[in-house]
Amino acid sequence: MPTQFVKWIKSAVNNLIDSERDERIKAIAAGISRGLKEQQKAFSISQFKTQHQHQPKELSDAVQLVWRRLLEKLWSDQVLTDKENSQLSWVQKSLELSDAEAGSLRLEFAEQHFRTALAQAMEDGQLAADEVARLHQIARSVGESADSFAKRFFRKEGESFLRGIFQASIEDGGLTSEEWLALVNTSQQLGITAAELQHAVARPAAEFVEHVLADAKSENSITADQEAKIEWLLTTLSIAPALASYARDELRILHSMQEIHLGRLPSVPKPAELECRAGEIVHAVTTATLIVVRNLSSGETRTAHEGRLILLDSRMVFHSTTLAQSINYRKFVSHRGGADWIEFQIEKKPLWGIRLQKADPLIYPILSKAIALSNQTAVRKSSEVGSRHIPRDVRQRVWTRDGGKCVDCGATDYLEYDHVIPVAKGGSNAETNVQILCRRCNLKKSDHI
Protein backbone atom coordinates (compact mmCIF):
# COMPACT_ATOMS: atom_id res chain seq x y z
CA MET A 1 0.00 0.00 0.00
CA PRO A 2 1.46 3.44 -0.96
CA THR A 3 2.91 5.43 1.93
CA GLN A 4 0.91 8.55 1.05
CA PHE A 5 -2.37 6.60 1.13
CA VAL A 6 -1.53 5.26 4.60
CA LYS A 7 -0.95 8.83 5.81
CA TRP A 8 -4.35 9.87 4.46
CA ILE A 9 -6.04 7.02 6.33
CA LYS A 10 -4.26 7.91 9.59
CA SER A 11 -5.24 11.55 9.17
CA ALA A 12 -8.90 10.63 8.60
CA VAL A 13 -8.95 8.31 11.64
CA ASN A 14 -7.37 11.00 13.84
CA ASN A 15 -10.09 13.41 12.78
CA LEU A 16 -12.76 10.87 13.73
CA ILE A 17 -11.17 9.79 17.00
CA ASP A 18 -10.04 12.88 18.87
CA SER A 19 -9.17 11.87 22.42
CA GLU A 20 -8.71 15.50 23.49
CA ARG A 21 -12.01 16.81 22.13
CA ASP A 22 -14.01 16.20 25.33
CA GLU A 23 -11.38 18.00 27.39
CA ARG A 24 -11.48 21.00 25.04
CA ILE A 25 -15.29 21.16 25.31
CA LYS A 26 -15.08 21.04 29.11
CA ALA A 27 -12.49 23.84 29.06
CA ILE A 28 -14.71 25.99 26.81
CA ALA A 29 -17.71 25.29 29.09
CA ALA A 30 -15.64 26.33 32.12
CA GLY A 31 -14.81 29.63 30.39
CA ILE A 32 -18.49 30.27 29.60
CA SER A 33 -19.47 29.50 33.21
CA ARG A 34 -16.88 31.98 34.52
CA GLY A 35 -18.20 34.64 32.19
CA LEU A 36 -21.78 34.07 33.36
CA LYS A 37 -20.73 34.19 37.01
CA GLU A 38 -18.67 37.37 36.61
CA GLN A 39 -20.78 39.29 34.11
CA GLN A 40 -24.22 37.89 34.98
CA LYS A 41 -26.84 39.23 32.54
CA ALA A 42 -24.21 41.28 30.70
CA PHE A 43 -22.57 38.10 29.40
CA SER A 44 -22.96 37.47 25.66
CA ILE A 45 -22.03 34.26 23.91
CA SER A 46 -21.48 36.22 20.68
CA GLN A 47 -18.84 38.35 22.38
CA PHE A 48 -17.27 35.23 23.91
CA LYS A 49 -17.15 33.68 20.44
CA THR A 50 -15.35 36.74 19.05
CA GLN A 51 -12.79 36.74 21.85
CA HIS A 52 -12.05 33.02 21.58
CA GLN A 53 -11.55 31.33 18.25
CA HIS A 54 -13.20 27.96 18.96
CA GLN A 55 -14.53 25.43 16.49
CA PRO A 56 -18.28 26.17 15.98
CA LYS A 57 -19.33 22.59 16.79
CA GLU A 58 -17.20 22.47 19.93
CA LEU A 59 -18.57 25.84 21.08
CA SER A 60 -22.15 24.65 20.48
CA ASP A 61 -21.51 21.48 22.49
CA ALA A 62 -19.95 23.53 25.30
CA VAL A 63 -23.04 25.77 25.46
CA GLN A 64 -25.25 22.68 25.75
CA LEU A 65 -23.00 21.34 28.52
CA VAL A 66 -23.27 24.62 30.48
CA TRP A 67 -27.06 24.58 30.12
CA ARG A 68 -27.29 20.94 31.23
CA ARG A 69 -25.06 21.51 34.26
CA LEU A 70 -27.15 24.50 35.33
CA LEU A 71 -30.35 22.44 35.06
CA GLU A 72 -28.77 19.65 37.11
CA LYS A 73 -27.81 22.14 39.81
CA LEU A 74 -31.18 23.87 39.98
CA TRP A 75 -33.10 20.56 39.92
CA SER A 76 -30.97 19.08 42.73
CA ASP A 77 -33.82 19.62 45.22
CA GLN A 78 -36.30 18.14 42.68
CA VAL A 79 -38.21 21.39 42.20
CA LEU A 80 -37.69 24.76 40.48
CA THR A 81 -38.58 27.98 42.28
CA ASP A 82 -39.72 31.17 40.55
CA LYS A 83 -36.28 32.68 41.22
CA GLU A 84 -34.56 29.70 39.58
CA ASN A 85 -36.89 29.90 36.59
CA SER A 86 -35.98 33.58 36.25
CA GLN A 87 -32.29 32.66 36.30
CA LEU A 88 -32.83 30.08 33.58
CA SER A 89 -34.55 32.70 31.43
CA TRP A 90 -31.67 35.19 31.42
CA VAL A 91 -29.04 32.44 31.06
CA GLN A 92 -30.90 31.10 28.03
CA LYS A 93 -30.89 34.58 26.53
CA SER A 94 -27.18 35.09 27.27
CA LEU A 95 -26.29 31.74 25.71
CA GLU A 96 -28.50 32.61 22.72
CA LEU A 97 -30.32 29.30 22.97
CA SER A 98 -33.55 29.01 21.01
CA ASP A 99 -36.75 28.12 22.87
CA ALA A 100 -36.69 24.76 21.12
CA GLU A 101 -33.11 23.98 22.21
CA ALA A 102 -33.55 25.18 25.79
CA GLY A 103 -37.07 23.81 26.15
CA SER A 104 -36.13 20.33 25.00
CA LEU A 105 -33.56 19.92 27.76
CA ARG A 106 -35.78 21.58 30.37
CA LEU A 107 -38.57 19.17 29.47
CA GLU A 108 -36.18 16.22 29.68
CA PHE A 109 -35.21 17.16 33.25
CA ALA A 110 -38.81 17.85 34.25
CA GLU A 111 -39.94 14.46 32.92
CA GLN A 112 -37.08 12.73 34.71
CA HIS A 113 -38.04 14.31 38.05
CA PHE A 114 -41.75 13.81 37.39
CA ARG A 115 -41.05 10.09 36.85
CA THR A 116 -39.00 9.88 40.06
CA ALA A 117 -41.58 11.77 42.11
CA LEU A 118 -44.40 9.65 40.70
CA ALA A 119 -42.56 6.41 41.49
CA GLN A 120 -41.90 7.54 45.06
CA ALA A 121 -45.49 8.68 45.49
CA MET A 122 -46.83 5.35 44.21
CA GLU A 123 -44.86 3.21 46.66
CA ASP A 124 -47.98 2.86 48.83
CA GLY A 125 -50.25 2.40 45.81
CA GLN A 126 -51.99 5.78 45.94
CA LEU A 127 -51.36 9.51 45.57
CA ALA A 128 -51.68 11.69 48.67
CA ALA A 129 -52.59 15.39 48.44
CA ASP A 130 -49.03 16.60 49.10
CA GLU A 131 -47.70 14.19 46.46
CA VAL A 132 -50.16 15.51 43.90
CA ALA A 133 -49.10 19.08 44.82
CA ARG A 134 -45.47 18.17 44.21
CA LEU A 135 -46.29 16.77 40.78
CA HIS A 136 -48.17 19.99 39.98
CA GLN A 137 -45.12 22.02 41.00
CA ILE A 138 -42.83 20.02 38.71
CA ALA A 139 -45.27 20.52 35.83
CA ARG A 140 -45.46 24.27 36.46
CA SER A 141 -41.67 24.48 36.19
CA VAL A 142 -42.08 24.00 32.44
CA GLY A 143 -45.20 26.15 32.25
CA GLU A 144 -47.79 23.38 32.25
CA SER A 145 -50.51 22.04 34.54
CA ALA A 146 -50.05 18.64 36.15
CA ASP A 147 -52.88 17.22 34.02
CA SER A 148 -51.42 18.36 30.69
CA PHE A 149 -47.91 17.38 31.75
CA ALA A 150 -49.15 13.96 32.88
CA LYS A 151 -50.79 13.45 29.49
CA ARG A 152 -47.55 14.44 27.76
CA PHE A 153 -45.63 12.08 30.03
CA PHE A 154 -48.23 9.36 29.47
CA ARG A 155 -48.02 9.65 25.68
CA LYS A 156 -44.25 9.45 25.78
CA GLU A 157 -43.57 6.79 28.41
CA GLY A 158 -46.51 6.64 30.77
CA GLU A 159 -47.90 3.48 29.19
CA SER A 160 -44.82 1.51 30.23
CA PHE A 161 -45.03 3.08 33.70
CA LEU A 162 -48.68 2.07 34.13
CA ARG A 163 -47.94 -1.38 32.73
CA GLY A 164 -45.26 -1.71 35.39
CA ILE A 165 -47.72 -0.75 38.14
CA PHE A 166 -50.29 -3.21 36.76
CA GLN A 167 -47.69 -5.97 36.49
CA ALA A 168 -46.67 -5.43 40.11
CA SER A 169 -50.30 -5.57 41.23
CA ILE A 170 -50.80 -9.03 39.68
CA GLU A 171 -47.49 -10.60 40.74
CA ASP A 172 -49.26 -12.59 43.44
CA GLY A 173 -51.49 -14.15 40.78
CA GLY A 174 -54.55 -12.12 41.65
CA LEU A 175 -56.08 -8.73 40.95
CA THR A 176 -58.92 -7.62 43.19
CA SER A 177 -61.56 -5.09 42.27
CA GLU A 178 -60.16 -2.84 45.04
CA GLU A 179 -56.67 -2.94 43.49
CA TRP A 180 -58.05 -2.12 40.06
CA LEU A 181 -60.15 0.75 41.46
CA ALA A 182 -57.06 2.18 43.20
CA LEU A 183 -55.17 2.06 39.90
CA VAL A 184 -58.05 3.78 38.09
CA ASN A 185 -58.27 6.51 40.76
CA THR A 186 -54.52 7.11 40.63
CA SER A 187 -54.61 7.40 36.85
CA GLN A 188 -57.49 9.87 37.00
CA GLN A 189 -55.52 12.03 39.45
CA LEU A 190 -52.87 12.22 36.74
CA GLY A 191 -55.45 13.21 34.14
CA ILE A 192 -55.53 9.76 32.54
CA THR A 193 -58.95 8.31 31.78
CA ALA A 194 -60.01 4.74 32.53
CA ALA A 195 -60.09 4.05 28.77
CA GLU A 196 -56.48 5.25 28.41
CA LEU A 197 -55.48 3.08 31.36
CA GLN A 198 -57.17 0.04 29.83
CA HIS A 199 -55.30 0.66 26.58
CA ALA A 200 -52.01 1.00 28.45
CA VAL A 201 -52.37 -2.30 30.30
CA ALA A 202 -54.01 -4.23 27.45
CA ARG A 203 -51.07 -6.56 26.82
CA PRO A 204 -50.24 -7.54 30.43
CA ALA A 205 -53.97 -7.79 31.14
CA ALA A 206 -54.38 -10.28 28.29
CA GLU A 207 -51.37 -12.25 29.53
CA PHE A 208 -52.85 -12.26 33.03
CA VAL A 209 -56.17 -13.64 31.77
CA GLU A 210 -54.29 -16.36 29.87
CA HIS A 211 -52.38 -17.21 33.06
CA VAL A 212 -55.52 -17.50 35.19
CA LEU A 213 -57.16 -19.56 32.45
CA ALA A 214 -54.14 -21.86 32.15
CA ASP A 215 -54.19 -22.47 35.90
CA ALA A 216 -57.82 -23.55 35.71
CA LYS A 217 -57.17 -25.73 32.64
CA SER A 218 -54.24 -27.47 34.32
CA GLU A 219 -56.67 -28.66 36.98
CA ASN A 220 -59.09 -29.74 34.23
CA SER A 221 -61.85 -28.18 36.29
CA ILE A 222 -63.04 -24.75 37.27
CA THR A 223 -64.85 -23.46 40.32
CA ALA A 224 -67.67 -20.95 40.26
CA ASP A 225 -65.33 -18.41 41.89
CA GLN A 226 -62.66 -18.91 39.21
CA GLU A 227 -65.24 -18.59 36.46
CA ALA A 228 -66.64 -15.39 38.00
CA LYS A 229 -63.12 -13.98 38.40
CA ILE A 230 -62.19 -14.58 34.77
CA GLU A 231 -65.48 -13.06 33.60
CA TRP A 232 -64.80 -10.00 35.79
CA LEU A 233 -61.34 -9.65 34.24
CA LEU A 234 -62.71 -9.93 30.70
CA THR A 235 -65.30 -7.25 31.36
CA THR A 236 -63.37 -4.86 33.61
CA LEU A 237 -60.10 -4.86 31.68
CA SER A 238 -61.83 -4.51 28.30
CA ILE A 239 -59.96 -7.48 26.89
CA ALA A 240 -59.82 -7.58 23.07
CA PRO A 241 -62.97 -9.20 21.62
CA ALA A 242 -61.05 -12.07 19.99
CA LEU A 243 -59.31 -13.02 23.24
CA ALA A 244 -62.50 -12.58 25.27
CA SER A 245 -64.37 -14.87 22.88
CA TYR A 246 -61.58 -17.46 23.08
CA ALA A 247 -61.50 -17.25 26.89
CA ARG A 248 -65.26 -17.72 27.16
CA ASP A 249 -65.08 -20.71 24.81
CA GLU A 250 -62.36 -22.20 27.01
CA LEU A 251 -64.52 -21.61 30.08
CA ARG A 252 -67.40 -23.40 28.40
CA ILE A 253 -65.12 -26.32 27.49
CA LEU A 254 -63.69 -26.45 31.02
CA HIS A 255 -67.15 -26.51 32.51
CA SER A 256 -68.20 -29.27 30.10
CA MET A 257 -65.01 -31.25 30.79
CA GLN A 258 -65.75 -31.11 34.48
CA GLU A 259 -69.27 -32.39 33.91
CA ILE A 260 -67.97 -35.19 31.66
CA HIS A 261 -65.36 -36.18 34.26
CA LEU A 262 -68.16 -36.51 36.82
CA GLY A 263 -70.08 -38.76 34.42
CA ARG A 264 -72.72 -36.17 33.57
CA LEU A 265 -72.60 -36.40 29.79
CA PRO A 266 -74.45 -33.85 27.65
CA SER A 267 -77.66 -34.65 25.80
CA VAL A 268 -78.34 -33.43 22.26
CA PRO A 269 -81.30 -33.86 19.88
CA LYS A 270 -81.53 -37.14 17.97
CA PRO A 271 -80.45 -36.90 14.31
CA ALA A 272 -83.24 -37.62 11.83
CA GLU A 273 -81.38 -40.55 10.25
CA LEU A 274 -80.81 -42.34 13.58
CA GLU A 275 -83.11 -45.07 14.79
CA CYS A 276 -82.82 -44.96 18.56
CA ARG A 277 -83.54 -47.85 20.82
CA ALA A 278 -85.88 -47.38 23.74
CA GLY A 279 -84.36 -45.16 26.41
CA GLU A 280 -81.18 -44.37 24.46
CA ILE A 281 -79.57 -40.96 24.97
CA VAL A 282 -77.60 -39.11 22.29
CA HIS A 283 -74.54 -37.37 23.76
CA ALA A 284 -72.83 -35.88 20.70
CA VAL A 285 -73.17 -35.55 16.92
CA THR A 286 -70.47 -34.30 14.55
CA THR A 287 -69.35 -34.65 10.94
CA ALA A 288 -66.35 -36.91 10.51
CA THR A 289 -64.39 -39.23 8.27
CA LEU A 290 -64.24 -42.89 9.29
CA ILE A 291 -61.15 -44.73 8.06
CA VAL A 292 -61.89 -48.44 7.91
CA VAL A 293 -58.90 -50.79 7.84
CA ARG A 294 -59.23 -54.36 6.61
CA ASN A 295 -56.59 -57.07 6.51
CA LEU A 296 -57.09 -59.09 3.33
CA SER A 297 -55.04 -61.91 1.90
CA SER A 298 -53.72 -59.40 -0.64
CA GLY A 299 -52.72 -56.99 2.12
CA GLU A 300 -54.13 -54.15 4.20
CA THR A 301 -56.74 -51.84 2.67
CA ARG A 302 -58.00 -48.47 3.92
CA THR A 303 -61.30 -46.92 2.96
CA ALA A 304 -62.43 -43.42 3.96
CA HIS A 305 -66.12 -42.67 4.46
CA GLU A 306 -67.54 -39.16 4.93
CA GLY A 307 -70.49 -39.02 7.29
CA ARG A 308 -71.73 -38.30 10.79
CA LEU A 309 -70.38 -39.64 14.05
CA ILE A 310 -73.04 -40.14 16.73
CA LEU A 311 -72.16 -40.97 20.33
CA LEU A 312 -74.90 -42.58 22.41
CA ASP A 313 -74.86 -43.91 25.94
CA SER A 314 -74.16 -47.54 24.95
CA ARG A 315 -72.83 -47.43 21.39
CA MET A 316 -71.07 -45.39 18.74
CA VAL A 317 -72.82 -44.95 15.40
CA PHE A 318 -71.31 -43.81 12.12
CA HIS A 319 -73.74 -43.00 9.34
CA SER A 320 -72.91 -42.13 5.74
CA THR A 321 -74.17 -42.86 2.23
CA THR A 322 -71.44 -45.48 1.81
CA LEU A 323 -71.30 -47.10 5.24
CA ALA A 324 -73.36 -47.58 8.38
CA GLN A 325 -71.73 -48.84 11.57
CA SER A 326 -73.07 -49.35 15.08
CA ILE A 327 -70.46 -50.45 17.63
CA ASN A 328 -71.28 -51.39 21.20
CA TYR A 329 -68.86 -49.81 23.66
CA ARG A 330 -68.21 -53.19 25.27
CA LYS A 331 -66.52 -54.31 22.06
CA PHE A 332 -63.84 -51.61 22.30
CA VAL A 333 -60.39 -53.05 22.96
CA SER A 334 -58.48 -49.76 23.04
CA HIS A 335 -58.84 -46.14 22.05
CA ARG A 336 -57.05 -42.81 22.11
CA GLY A 337 -57.76 -39.41 20.64
CA GLY A 338 -57.43 -35.65 20.50
CA ALA A 339 -59.44 -32.60 19.52
CA ASP A 340 -59.80 -33.67 15.88
CA TRP A 341 -58.95 -37.38 15.75
CA ILE A 342 -59.76 -40.72 17.35
CA GLU A 343 -58.13 -44.12 16.93
CA PHE A 344 -59.82 -47.24 18.25
CA GLN A 345 -59.79 -50.99 18.00
CA ILE A 346 -62.71 -53.33 18.47
CA GLU A 347 -62.66 -57.05 19.06
CA LYS A 348 -60.95 -59.02 16.28
CA LYS A 349 -60.59 -55.91 14.08
CA PRO A 350 -57.58 -53.82 13.03
CA LEU A 351 -57.05 -50.28 14.27
CA TRP A 352 -59.60 -47.85 12.79
CA GLY A 353 -59.43 -44.08 12.69
CA ILE A 354 -61.78 -41.11 12.79
CA ARG A 355 -60.97 -37.59 11.62
CA LEU A 356 -63.34 -34.90 12.84
CA GLN A 357 -64.09 -32.35 10.13
CA LYS A 358 -64.18 -29.64 12.80
CA ALA A 359 -61.96 -29.88 15.88
CA ASP A 360 -63.97 -30.34 19.07
CA PRO A 361 -62.10 -31.02 22.33
CA LEU A 362 -65.23 -32.56 23.90
CA ILE A 363 -65.92 -35.40 21.44
CA TYR A 364 -63.17 -37.77 22.51
CA PRO A 365 -63.68 -37.19 26.29
CA ILE A 366 -67.40 -37.94 25.80
CA LEU A 367 -66.56 -41.16 23.94
CA SER A 368 -63.97 -42.19 26.53
CA LYS A 369 -66.32 -41.58 29.45
CA ALA A 370 -69.24 -43.30 27.71
CA ILE A 371 -67.07 -46.39 27.18
CA ALA A 372 -65.96 -46.32 30.83
CA LEU A 373 -69.54 -45.96 32.05
CA SER A 374 -70.68 -48.75 29.77
CA ASN A 375 -67.95 -51.07 31.04
CA GLN A 376 -68.54 -49.92 34.64
CA THR A 377 -65.10 -51.04 35.90
CA ALA A 378 -61.50 -50.59 34.78
CA VAL A 379 -60.87 -54.31 35.08
CA ARG A 380 -63.23 -56.69 33.35
CA LYS A 381 -63.07 -60.41 33.96
CA SER A 382 -62.08 -62.47 30.93
CA SER A 383 -65.01 -64.90 31.06
CA GLU A 384 -68.26 -64.73 32.90
CA VAL A 385 -67.93 -68.30 34.20
CA GLY A 386 -64.26 -68.65 35.09
CA SER A 387 -63.62 -65.18 36.44
CA ARG A 388 -66.43 -65.42 38.96
CA HIS A 389 -64.54 -68.14 40.74
CA ILE A 390 -61.21 -66.35 41.14
CA PRO A 391 -61.13 -65.57 44.87
CA ARG A 392 -60.76 -61.92 45.88
CA ASP A 393 -57.50 -62.57 47.74
CA VAL A 394 -56.04 -64.26 44.63
CA ARG A 395 -57.05 -61.32 42.45
CA GLN A 396 -55.47 -58.90 44.93
CA ARG A 397 -52.18 -60.80 45.01
CA VAL A 398 -52.11 -61.09 41.20
CA TRP A 399 -52.80 -57.36 40.87
CA THR A 400 -49.93 -56.56 43.24
CA ARG A 401 -47.59 -59.07 41.61
CA ASP A 402 -48.26 -57.81 38.06
CA GLY A 403 -48.10 -54.16 39.12
CA GLY A 404 -51.61 -53.35 37.92
CA LYS A 405 -50.65 -53.57 34.25
CA CYS A 406 -50.73 -55.97 31.31
CA VAL A 407 -47.94 -58.52 31.66
CA ASP A 408 -47.48 -58.62 27.87
CA CYS A 409 -47.47 -54.96 26.76
CA GLY A 410 -47.55 -52.94 29.99
CA ALA A 411 -50.90 -51.25 29.28
CA THR A 412 -52.71 -49.86 32.32
CA ASP A 413 -56.25 -49.65 30.93
CA TYR A 414 -58.83 -52.17 29.71
CA LEU A 415 -57.28 -54.77 32.00
CA GLU A 416 -58.71 -58.22 32.54
CA TYR A 417 -57.92 -61.17 34.78
CA ASP A 418 -56.88 -64.05 32.53
CA HIS A 419 -56.34 -67.75 33.13
CA VAL A 420 -52.98 -68.79 31.69
CA ILE A 421 -54.48 -72.21 31.01
CA PRO A 422 -58.19 -71.74 30.28
CA VAL A 423 -60.62 -73.24 32.76
CA ALA A 424 -62.21 -75.12 29.87
CA LYS A 425 -58.86 -76.85 29.33
CA GLY A 426 -58.33 -77.75 32.97
CA GLY A 427 -56.80 -74.53 34.24
CA SER A 428 -57.25 -73.69 37.91
CA ASN A 429 -57.94 -70.48 39.81
CA ALA A 430 -54.60 -70.71 41.58
CA GLU A 431 -52.48 -67.57 41.72
CA THR A 432 -49.87 -69.19 39.46
CA ASN A 433 -52.52 -69.66 36.72
CA VAL A 434 -53.93 -66.12 36.82
CA GLN A 435 -52.44 -63.04 35.18
CA ILE A 436 -53.45 -59.55 34.09
CA LEU A 437 -53.79 -58.83 30.37
CA CYS A 438 -55.20 -55.87 28.52
CA ARG A 439 -58.16 -56.62 26.30
CA ARG A 440 -56.08 -56.44 23.11
CA CYS A 441 -53.44 -58.91 24.34
CA ASN A 442 -56.13 -61.19 25.72
CA LEU A 443 -57.83 -61.30 22.32
CA LYS A 444 -54.52 -62.08 20.62
CA LYS A 445 -53.99 -64.92 23.07
CA SER A 446 -57.52 -66.25 22.43
CA ASP A 447 -56.81 -66.33 18.70
CA HIS A 448 -53.88 -68.68 19.33
CA ILE A 449 -55.51 -71.05 21.80
N, C-alpha and C positions, 0 to 999 in steps of 0.2 A: 504494500500500500504506500503511495507517495507520501513523503514527509509533510508536504504542505497540507494535504488532505487531513492528515492526523491532527495537525495544529488547528485546522478549522473545527474539527469535531470537538477537541478539547475546549476550544473557545466557546462553542455553543453550549456544551455541558456546564461550563463554569457560569454562563449567563443564566442557565436554568436552576442550578444548584448554588445559591449564594449563601454560604454559612454565616456571613456577617450581616445579612439584610435585616434580620429580626433585631439585632443589636442597634443598627442605625435607626430603625423605626422607633425603638424605645428611647433612644437619645433625642430624636426629634420631638417625640411626645413629651419628654421631660422639659425641653425648651419651651414648648407651647404652654405647659402647666405653670412654669415659672412666670411667663409673660402674663397669664391670666391672674395669677396670685398678686403680682406686683402692680399691674396696670388696671386690673378689674375690668370695668365696662369699657375702658378706653382701648383695650387690646383689640387688634385687628389681625386676622389671619392673612389678609392681603399684604399688610405691611411686613409681617413676619416672613412671608414668602419672598418679598423683595430683598429683605436683609439677609436671607439665607438661601443659597442656591441649592435646593433639594430636588431630587427627582419627583415629578408630579405624583406618581403612583405612591411613592413612599410617604410623601407629605399627606396625601389623602388617607392612607392607612394609619398614619400617626394621629390625625384628627379623630378618626373613628375610635382609636385606642383611648384618647383623652376623654371622649364622650362616654365610652363604656365604663372607664374607671370612675368617672364622676357619678354615673348612675349606680354603680356598685356601692360607692360610699354613701350616697344619699338614701339608698334602699336598705342599708345595713340594719335599720330598726324595723324593716318590713312595712314602712308606711312613708308617704311623702307629705310634708307639711306645706302650707301655702308659701312660706318663706323659701322652702327648697324648690318648689315649682317656679317661683320667681327667679331664683338663681339659674335654674335650667334654661329659662327663657332668654336671659341675657347672654349666657354662655353659648347657646345655640346661635344667637345672632352674631356674636364675636367670632365664632368658628365658621360662620357663613354656611351652616348646614341647612339644607332645605327641610321643609316640614315633613316630607316623605322620608328623608334619611334619618332625621332625628326621631320622628314619630315611630318608625319601625322598631328602633332599638328600645325606645321607651315602652312600647307595647310589649315587646319581648320580655322585658323585666317585670312589667305589671302582671303579665300572664304567669310568669314563673312564680311570683309571690302569691298570686291569686290561687294557683294550684297548691302551693305549700299550705297556705292558710285554710283552704278548703279541706285538704287532707287531715290537717290537725283538728279542724272543727268537727269532722265526721268520725273521729275516733270512737265517740260514744253513740254513733248511729243517727244523730240528729243535730240540727243547727239551733244554738241558743241565740237570744237576742243580741248579746254583745258580739257573737261570732258573725252574725249577719251584718252588724254595724261595721265590723272590721272589713268585711268583703266590700261593702259599699264605699268605704274610705279608699281602698285600693283602686276600685273602679273610677272614683272621682279623680284620682291622680292622673288619669289620662283623659279626663274630661267626659266621662261616661257615667251612666247610672249602673248600679249593680245588676239590674235586670238585663240591660242591653249588653253589658260586658259579659255577663254569664252566657248569653246567647252566642256572642262572638266566640267565647271560650268553648262553648258546647259544640259549635259548628266545626271548630278547628281540632279539638282533642277531647271535648267533653264526653263524646260517645264512649271512648275507651275508658275514661274515668268512671262513668256510670256502669259500664260493663264490669269493671273491676269491683265496684261496690256490690253489684248483683251477684257476681261470682263468689265473693266472700260470704254473702248472706246464705248461699246454698251449699257451702262446703260441708255442712253437717248432714247433707242429703235431704234437707227439708226446707221449705219456704212457707212460712205461715202468712195468713192474711194480714196480721199485725205488722210483720216485717215488710211486706209489700206496701202497706199503707204508709209506713214510716218513710220508705224510699220515695213514694209518690209525693208526700208532703215536703220532703227535703228538696226534691226537684222543683216543685212549685215555688219554693222560697227562692230558688235561683232563677225563676222566670222560665222554667222548662215545663211544658205541658205533659200531661199523662201520655198523650199520643206520641210525643217526642221521646219520652222515656221508654215506651214500649218498643219504638223503632230502634232505640239505642241498644236494648238488651235482647233484641229478637234472636240473635244467634245463640248466646248462652242459654236463653230461655228454651229454645228448641232442643238444645243438647240436654238440658235438665229434664225435659219431658221424656226424651228418649231414655234417659238413665232410669227414671222412675218406672217407666214402662218395662224396661229390660229386667229390672229387679222383680217386678210382678211376674213376667214371663218365665224367669228362671225358676220360680216356684211352681209354675204351671197352674197357678190359681190366683185369684184376686179377691180381696175382701171388699165389702161395701165401702169401707173407709178409703181404701186405696183408689177405688173407682171414682169416688166423690172427689178425692184430692186431684186426680189427673184431670177430671172434667173442670174443676175449678181453675187449674193451671191453663188449660186450653182456652177457657173463656176470659180469664183475668189478664193473661199475658198476650192476648190477641195473637195467638200462634197462627202462622200462615195456613190458609185453608187446606192446602194439599197435605201438610203434616197433620193438621187437626183431623182431617178425614181418615188418614192412615191410622192415627192413634185410636180413633173411635172404632175403626174396624178391628184393630188389635184387641181392644177391650171386649168387643163382641165375641171375638174368637176365644179369648181367655175365659170369658164367662161360660161359653159353650163347652170348652174343653173341661172346665171344672164340673159341669153338669154330666158330661160324658164319663169322666173319671168316676163319678159317684154312681154311674149306672143309669142315670136319667137321660135316656137317648131322646132326641127330638122326634116329633111326628110331623109328617108332611102329607099333603093330599095324594091320594092314589092316582097314578097315571092311568089314562083311559085304556091303554093297551094291556094293562095288567089284570089278570084274573086272580083276585085275592082269595085265600082260604078263610074260613070263618075265624074271626078274632085276630087276624094278622094285622100288624102295624107296619106302616111304611116309615122308615127313618130318614132316608135320603134318596134323591134322584138326581143324576147328572149325566151329561153326554160324555161318551168315552169310546175308546178303541180297545177291543178285546183281541189280544194276540194269542191264538190257539196253536199250541205246539203238539205235533203228533210224531211218534217214532214209527216209521214204516220200514219194511224190509229194504227199501231202496235208500233209506236215510231219514233224517229229521226234516219235517216240513213246518212252515209257519204261515198262518193265514190271519190277516187282519180284518176285523169286522167293525164297521162304524155303527154305533147304536146308543142305547141308553142303559146305564148301570143303575139298578134299583136295589137298595139295601133294606131288607125287612128284618123282623125280629128273629126269624129262624132260618132264613135262606137269603142267598144273593141271586138276583135275577139279571140276566143280560138279554136285551131284546133289540133285534135289528131285522132288516129285511132279508138278511142272509143267514142269520143264526139266532136261535133262541136257546138259552141255557138257564136252568134253575138248579142251584147247588146248595144242598143243606150244609149248614155250618159245621155239623158234626163230621163231615167228610173232609174238612180241611186238615192237611198234614202240617203245613207251615205257611207263613205269610210274612211279608214285610212291605213297607211302603213309605211314601212321602206325600208332599202337597199335590203332586200331579202324576204319581205313578203308584202301582201296586203290583207286587209279584206274589203268586200263591201256588201251592201245589195241593191237589186233592188226591184221595186214595187211588193208587195204581195209575196215576197220570203224570206226565212230565210237568215241568214248571211252566205256568202260563203267566201272561202279563196283561196289565191294563194301563192305558195312558189316558188320563183325564184331559178332555179338550180345553178345560179351564181349570187352572190350579185352585184347589180348595183344601185348606189344611185340616178340615173337619171330616172329610170323607173316610180317610184311612182310620183315624181314631174311632169313628163310629163302627166301621167294619170290625176292627180289632176287638172292641168292647162287646159287640153283638155276638162274635164268635165265643168270647170268654163266657158271656152270660148263657149262651146256648149249651156250652160244655159244662158249665157250673163250677168245675174244679180245674186246677192247673195240672193235676195228675189223674189221668183216666186209666182204669184197669184194662188190661189187654183183652180179657174175655170175661163175659158176664158170669160164666160158670166158675172157671178156675180162680179168678181174682178174688171172688167172694170168700174163698177159703184160705187166703193168705192171712195169717194172724197179724194183728196190729203190731205186736212187738217185733215180728219178723220184718214187716214193712219199715218200721222205724230204724232197725239196725241196717237194713239194706240201703235206706236213704242216706244214713250217716256214712256207711262204708263207701257208697258210690259218689258221695259229695253233692247229692241233689242235682246230678246232671247225667246226660246220656253217656253210657260207658263206651259207646262206639265213636260218636262225633263230638261230645262235649256240650251239646245243646242244653239249654236250661228251661226251655218251654215245650209244651205239648208232650210232657213226659208220661210214661206208662210203666207199670210194673209188668215185667215179662218173665215167663218161665223159660229158662235156658233149654230144658227138655220139656216140650209141651205136655200138659196133663194128659191129653188124649193118647200120648205115646209113652205114658208111664212116669212122667216127671212128677216130682213131689213139690210140696210147699216149703221145703226146707230152705234155710237162708242161702245155702250154697247153690240152690237151683233157681234163685230169684235175682233179677237184675233190673236196672232202670234203663229204658231205651226211650228215645224220642219217637214220635209216631212214624216219622219217615224211615228211621232205621228199623223199627219194628216191622213195617210193611215190607222192607227189603228182605228181612230175615224170613218173613212168612212166605215170600215168593220162592225161597230156596229150600223150604222144609218139605 
